[in-house]
């Protein structure tokens, strides 16, 4: 992995964010390196809008953050192909 890219720090040094589940309203934890998380209260998948980032355009993205992280961040559907609830983030 490449060191020093400031754009990839959220993926390399994951941190928890706390959002309200858009379905049940309960607070839930979503890590900065996760595109999807399951609400522990209502069990629905929640998709976080990560917005545009360097992994969308940088030619070195796979090398920079690693293949496993890159592929995980590119997924936009839950593993079981269940419905995903889109939150309105107020972080």
VMD Tcl script that builds the backbone (N, CA, C; Angstrom):
set m [mol new atoms 273]
animate dup $m
set s [atomselect $m all]
$s set {name element resname resid chain x y z} {
  {N N UNK 1 A 0.837 -1.182 0.000}
  {CA C UNK 1 A 0.000 0.000 0.000}
  {C C UNK 1 A 0.882 1.245 0.000}
  {N N UNK 2 A 0.419 2.252 -0.695}
  {CA C UNK 2 A 1.122 3.522 -0.764}
  {C C UNK 2 A 0.838 4.309 0.503}
  {N N UNK 3 A 1.844 5.006 1.019}
  {CA C UNK 3 A 1.633 5.836 2.205}
  {C C UNK 3 A 1.650 7.297 1.794}
  {N N UNK 4 A 0.859 8.101 2.488}
  {CA C UNK 4 A 0.942 9.537 2.295}
  {C C UNK 4 A -0.174 10.177 1.501}
  {N N UNK 5 A -1.100 9.454 0.931}
  {CA C UNK 5 A -2.180 10.066 0.169}
  {C C UNK 5 A -3.235 10.607 1.137}
  {N N UNK 6 A -3.424 11.918 1.178}
  {CA C UNK 6 A -4.391 12.479 2.121}
  {C C UNK 6 A -5.839 12.132 1.785}
  {N N UNK 7 A -6.134 11.862 0.527}
  {CA C UNK 7 A -7.492 11.539 0.134}
  {C C UNK 7 A -7.978 10.198 0.630}
  {N N UNK 8 A -7.074 9.301 0.926}
  {CA C UNK 8 A -7.448 7.948 1.325}
  {C C UNK 8 A -7.412 7.730 2.830}
  {N N UNK 9 A -7.178 8.776 3.596}
  {CA C UNK 9 A -7.025 8.602 5.042}
  {C C UNK 9 A -8.285 8.041 5.698}
  {N N UNK 10 A -9.472 8.417 5.210}
  {CA C UNK 10 A -10.718 7.895 5.795}
  {C C UNK 10 A -10.852 6.396 5.576}
  {N N UNK 11 A -10.225 5.886 4.523}
  {CA C UNK 11 A -10.299 4.456 4.234}
  {C C UNK 11 A -9.200 3.687 4.960}
  {N N UNK 12 A -8.036 4.300 5.117}
  {CA C UNK 12 A -6.915 3.641 5.767}
  {C C UNK 12 A -7.021 3.691 7.284}
  {N N UNK 13 A -7.559 4.774 7.804}
  {CA C UNK 13 A -7.695 4.950 9.252}
  {C C UNK 13 A -9.180 5.089 9.568}
  {N N UNK 14 A -9.880 3.976 9.497}
  {CA C UNK 14 A -11.328 3.974 9.681}
  {C C UNK 14 A -11.717 4.493 11.060}
  {N N UNK 15 A -12.835 5.221 11.089}
  {CA C UNK 15 A -13.365 5.740 12.331}
  {C C UNK 15 A -14.878 5.561 12.342}
  {N N UNK 16 A -15.468 5.428 13.503}
  {CA C UNK 16 A -16.923 5.262 13.553}
  {C C UNK 16 A -17.652 6.592 13.411}
  {N N UNK 17 A -18.750 6.571 12.698}
  {CA C UNK 17 A -19.674 7.691 12.613}
  {C C UNK 17 A -20.988 7.192 13.190}
  {N N UNK 18 A -21.716 8.081 13.798}
  {CA C UNK 18 A -22.998 7.699 14.385}
  {C C UNK 18 A -24.100 8.456 13.666}
  {N N UNK 19 A -25.042 7.699 13.120}
  {CA C UNK 19 A -26.157 8.281 12.395}
  {C C UNK 19 A -27.454 7.716 12.951}
  {N N UNK 20 A -28.553 8.389 12.663}
  {CA C UNK 20 A -29.858 7.857 13.018}
  {C C UNK 20 A -30.326 6.980 11.871}
  {N N UNK 21 A -30.768 5.783 12.174}
  {CA C UNK 21 A -31.280 4.877 11.151}
  {C C UNK 21 A -32.492 5.541 10.499}
  {N N UNK 22 A -32.512 5.629 9.186}
  {CA C UNK 22 A -33.632 6.279 8.511}
  {C C UNK 22 A -34.940 5.493 8.589}
  {N N UNK 23 A -34.850 4.227 8.998}
  {CA C UNK 23 A -36.074 3.424 9.112}
  {C C UNK 23 A -36.663 3.499 10.516}
  {N N UNK 24 A -35.847 3.198 11.534}
  {CA C UNK 24 A -36.380 3.133 12.899}
  {C C UNK 24 A -36.034 4.350 13.746}
  {N N UNK 25 A -35.079 5.179 13.289}
  {CA C UNK 25 A -34.723 6.384 14.018}
  {C C UNK 25 A -33.714 6.197 15.134}
  {N N UNK 26 A -33.326 4.960 15.413}
  {CA C UNK 26 A -32.351 4.699 16.475}
  {C C UNK 26 A -30.942 5.028 15.993}
  {N N UNK 27 A -30.089 5.439 16.934}
  {CA C UNK 27 A -28.706 5.729 16.589}
  {C C UNK 27 A -27.977 4.429 16.272}
  {N N UNK 28 A -27.146 4.481 15.231}
  {CA C UNK 28 A -26.372 3.312 14.838}
  {C C UNK 28 A -24.975 3.753 14.440}
  {N N UNK 29 A -24.057 2.798 14.473}
  {CA C UNK 29 A -22.664 3.061 14.135}
  {C C UNK 29 A -22.384 2.599 12.710}
  {N N UNK 30 A -21.706 3.462 11.947}
  {CA C UNK 30 A -21.251 3.129 10.598}
  {C C UNK 30 A -19.797 3.565 10.523}
  {N N UNK 31 A -18.921 2.650 10.137}
  {CA C UNK 31 A -17.509 2.983 10.034}
  {C C UNK 31 A -17.219 3.693 8.717}
  {N N UNK 32 A -16.235 4.574 8.724}
  {CA C UNK 32 A -15.918 5.385 7.543}
  {C C UNK 32 A -15.470 4.543 6.357}
  {N N UNK 33 A -15.057 3.297 6.575}
  {CA C UNK 33 A -14.628 2.443 5.473}
  {C C UNK 33 A -15.707 1.432 5.076}
  {N N UNK 34 A -16.944 1.632 5.531}
  {CA C UNK 34 A -18.048 0.738 5.190}
  {C C UNK 34 A -19.083 1.458 4.328}
  {N N UNK 35 A -19.377 0.934 3.160}
  {CA C UNK 35 A -20.433 1.548 2.351}
  {C C UNK 35 A -21.828 1.165 2.852}
  {N N UNK 36 A -21.925 0.050 3.567}
  {CA C UNK 36 A -23.200 -0.456 4.083}
  {C C UNK 36 A -23.032 -0.889 5.527}
  {N N UNK 37 A -24.114 -0.759 6.285}
  {CA C UNK 37 A -24.120 -1.278 7.649}
  {C C UNK 37 A -25.535 -1.727 7.980}
  {N N UNK 38 A -25.632 -2.730 8.825}
  {CA C UNK 38 A -26.940 -3.231 9.245}
  {C C UNK 38 A -27.291 -2.584 10.580}
  {N N UNK 39 A -28.483 -2.003 10.654}
  {CA C UNK 39 A -28.940 -1.390 11.896}
  {C C UNK 39 A -29.147 -2.496 12.929}
  {N N UNK 40 A -28.542 -2.366 14.108}
  {CA C UNK 40 A -28.706 -3.402 15.125}
  {C C UNK 40 A -30.094 -3.392 15.778}
  {N N UNK 41 A -30.856 -2.343 15.531}
  {CA C UNK 41 A -32.179 -2.228 16.155}
  {C C UNK 41 A -33.288 -2.807 15.282}
  {N N UNK 42 A -33.295 -2.449 13.983}
  {CA C UNK 42 A -34.369 -2.925 13.098}
  {C C UNK 42 A -33.884 -3.962 12.090}
  {N N UNK 43 A -32.560 -4.181 12.022}
  {CA C UNK 43 A -31.951 -5.201 11.172}
  {C C UNK 43 A -31.994 -4.881 9.680}
  {N N UNK 44 A -32.312 -3.640 9.299}
  {CA C UNK 44 A -32.285 -3.259 7.886}
  {C C UNK 44 A -30.898 -2.744 7.514}
  {N N UNK 45 A -30.560 -2.900 6.234}
  {CA C UNK 45 A -29.291 -2.373 5.724}
  {C C UNK 45 A -29.439 -0.880 5.481}
  {N N UNK 46 A -28.403 -0.133 5.825}
  {CA C UNK 46 A -28.367 1.306 5.599}
  {C C UNK 46 A -27.135 1.592 4.746}
  {N N UNK 47 A -27.340 2.370 3.694}
  {CA C UNK 47 A -26.253 2.750 2.807}
  {C C UNK 47 A -25.843 4.176 3.127}
  {N N UNK 48 A -24.553 4.383 3.316}
  {CA C UNK 48 A -24.077 5.749 3.565}
  {C C UNK 48 A -23.621 6.357 2.251}
  {N N UNK 49 A -23.922 7.605 2.069}
  {CA C UNK 49 A -23.488 8.310 0.876}
  {C C UNK 49 A -22.074 8.793 1.135}
  {N N UNK 50 A -21.102 8.143 0.530}
  {CA C UNK 50 A -19.723 8.533 0.773}
  {C C UNK 50 A -19.291 9.670 -0.127}
  {N N UNK 51 A -20.111 9.975 -1.147}
  {CA C UNK 51 A -19.760 11.053 -2.064}
  {C C UNK 51 A -18.571 10.674 -2.928}
  {N N UNK 52 A -18.135 11.593 -3.727}
  {CA C UNK 52 A -16.989 11.346 -4.596}
  {C C UNK 52 A -15.717 11.320 -3.758}
  {N N UNK 53 A -14.820 10.448 -4.108}
  {CA C UNK 53 A -13.544 10.372 -3.398}
  {C C UNK 53 A -12.455 9.962 -4.380}
  {N N UNK 54 A -11.240 9.979 -3.910}
  {CA C UNK 54 A -10.107 9.649 -4.768}
  {C C UNK 54 A -10.180 8.221 -5.302}
  {N N UNK 55 A -10.862 7.316 -4.605}
  {CA C UNK 55 A -10.924 5.947 -5.109}
  {C C UNK 55 A -11.772 5.842 -6.368}
  {N N UNK 56 A -12.549 6.876 -6.680}
  {CA C UNK 56 A -13.357 6.878 -7.900}
  {C C UNK 56 A -12.550 7.251 -9.144}
  {N N UNK 57 A -11.472 7.991 -8.974}
  {CA C UNK 57 A -10.751 8.469 -10.145}
  {C C UNK 57 A -9.246 8.192 -10.146}
  {N N UNK 58 A -8.662 7.933 -8.997}
  {CA C UNK 58 A -7.207 7.785 -8.927}
  {C C UNK 58 A -6.757 6.441 -9.509}
  {N N UNK 59 A -5.762 6.482 -10.381}
  {CA C UNK 59 A -5.231 5.263 -10.994}
  {C C UNK 59 A -4.530 4.366 -9.981}
  {N N UNK 60 A -4.116 4.928 -8.854}
  {CA C UNK 60 A -3.403 4.159 -7.838}
  {C C UNK 60 A -4.300 3.730 -6.685}
  {N N UNK 61 A -5.610 3.869 -6.810}
  {CA C UNK 61 A -6.522 3.592 -5.698}
  {C C UNK 61 A -6.386 2.167 -5.162}
  {N N UNK 62 A -6.337 1.188 -6.048}
  {CA C UNK 62 A -6.242 -0.207 -5.598}
  {C C UNK 62 A -4.937 -0.421 -4.841}
  {N N UNK 63 A -3.852 0.077 -5.371}
  {CA C UNK 63 A -2.558 -0.063 -4.711}
  {C C UNK 63 A -2.521 0.728 -3.397}
  {N N UNK 64 A -3.168 1.862 -3.377}
  {CA C UNK 64 A -3.133 2.753 -2.220}
  {C C UNK 64 A -3.888 2.183 -1.020}
  {N N UNK 65 A -5.112 1.719 -1.232}
  {CA C UNK 65 A -5.912 1.241 -0.093}
  {C C UNK 65 A -6.003 -0.274 -0.025}
  {N N UNK 66 A -5.521 -0.960 -1.043}
  {CA C UNK 66 A -5.555 -2.420 -1.068}
  {C C UNK 66 A -6.783 -2.929 -1.821}
  {N N UNK 67 A -6.641 -4.056 -2.474}
  {CA C UNK 67 A -7.699 -4.621 -3.308}
  {C C UNK 67 A -8.958 -4.947 -2.504}
  {N N UNK 68 A -8.797 -5.565 -1.335}
  {CA C UNK 68 A -9.965 -5.945 -0.532}
  {C C UNK 68 A -10.792 -4.718 -0.130}
  {N N UNK 69 A -10.128 -3.672 0.358}
  {CA C UNK 69 A -10.840 -2.450 0.755}
  {C C UNK 69 A -11.472 -1.784 -0.462}
  {N N UNK 70 A -10.750 -1.757 -1.570}
  {CA C UNK 70 A -11.272 -1.144 -2.790}
  {C C UNK 70 A -12.551 -1.841 -3.251}
  {N N UNK 71 A -12.521 -3.165 -3.301}
  {CA C UNK 71 A -13.706 -3.914 -3.739}
  {C C UNK 71 A -14.868 -3.755 -2.773}
  {N N UNK 72 A -14.576 -3.742 -1.468}
  {CA C UNK 72 A -15.632 -3.553 -0.468}
  {C C UNK 72 A -16.283 -2.175 -0.616}
  {N N UNK 73 A -15.489 -1.153 -0.862}
  {CA C UNK 73 A -16.021 0.204 -1.000}
  {C C UNK 73 A -16.793 0.399 -2.295}
  {N N UNK 74 A -16.547 -0.422 -3.286}
  {CA C UNK 74 A -17.264 -0.310 -4.553}
  {C C UNK 74 A -18.641 -0.969 -4.493}
  {N N UNK 75 A -18.871 -1.824 -3.503}
  {CA C UNK 75 A -20.172 -2.485 -3.368}
  {C C UNK 75 A -21.213 -1.486 -2.916}
  {N N UNK 76 A -22.379 -1.576 -3.499}
  {CA C UNK 76 A -23.462 -0.691 -3.088}
  {C C UNK 76 A -24.701 -1.476 -2.686}
  {N N UNK 77 A -24.636 -2.791 -2.720}
  {CA C UNK 77 A -25.765 -3.630 -2.330}
  {C C UNK 77 A -25.368 -4.487 -1.137}
  {N N UNK 78 A -26.302 -4.787 -0.269}
  {CA C UNK 78 A -25.990 -5.666 0.860}
  {C C UNK 78 A -25.729 -7.086 0.385}
  {N N UNK 79 A -25.009 -7.857 1.175}
  {CA C UNK 79 A -24.651 -9.226 0.773}
  {C C UNK 79 A -25.847 -10.104 0.409}
  {N N UNK 80 A -26.939 -9.998 1.121}
  {CA C UNK 80 A -28.093 -10.860 0.855}
  {C C UNK 80 A -29.051 -10.249 -0.162}
  {N N UNK 81 A -28.662 -9.133 -0.781}
  {CA C UNK 81 A -29.500 -8.437 -1.756}
  {C C UNK 81 A -30.846 -8.027 -1.135}
  {N N UNK 82 A -30.796 -7.597 0.119}
  {CA C UNK 82 A -31.960 -7.103 0.822}
  {C C UNK 82 A -32.123 -5.613 0.540}
  {N N UNK 83 A -33.283 -5.039 0.872}
  {CA C UNK 83 A -33.487 -3.615 0.653}
  {C C UNK 83 A -32.483 -2.775 1.452}
  {N N UNK 84 A -32.076 -1.672 0.864}
  {CA C UNK 84 A -31.167 -0.742 1.500}
  {C C UNK 84 A -31.920 0.563 1.734}
  {N N UNK 85 A -31.818 1.112 2.932}
  {CA C UNK 85 A -32.453 2.371 3.257}
  {C C UNK 85 A -31.401 3.450 3.147}
  {N N UNK 86 A -31.688 4.507 2.391}
  {CA C UNK 86 A -30.753 5.625 2.219}
  {C C UNK 86 A -30.994 6.660 3.311}
  {N N UNK 87 A -29.979 6.936 4.146}
  {CA C UNK 87 A -30.169 7.928 5.208}
  {C C UNK 87 A -29.895 9.334 4.720}
  {N N UNK 88 A -30.441 10.292 5.430}
  {CA C UNK 88 A -30.013 11.676 5.227}
  {C C UNK 88 A -29.060 11.954 6.372}
  {N N UNK 89 A -27.763 11.989 6.056}
  {CA C UNK 89 A -26.742 12.095 7.091}
  {C C UNK 89 A -26.669 13.501 7.653}
  {N N UNK 90 A -26.613 13.586 8.955}
  {CA C UNK 90 A -26.372 14.856 9.637}
  {C C UNK 90 A -25.281 14.599 10.657}
  {N N UNK 91 A -24.063 14.462 10.138}
  {CA C UNK 91 A -22.937 14.067 10.974}
  {C C UNK 91 A -22.204 15.285 11.476}
}
mol reanalyze $m
mol bondsrecalc $m
mol representation Tube
mol addrep $m
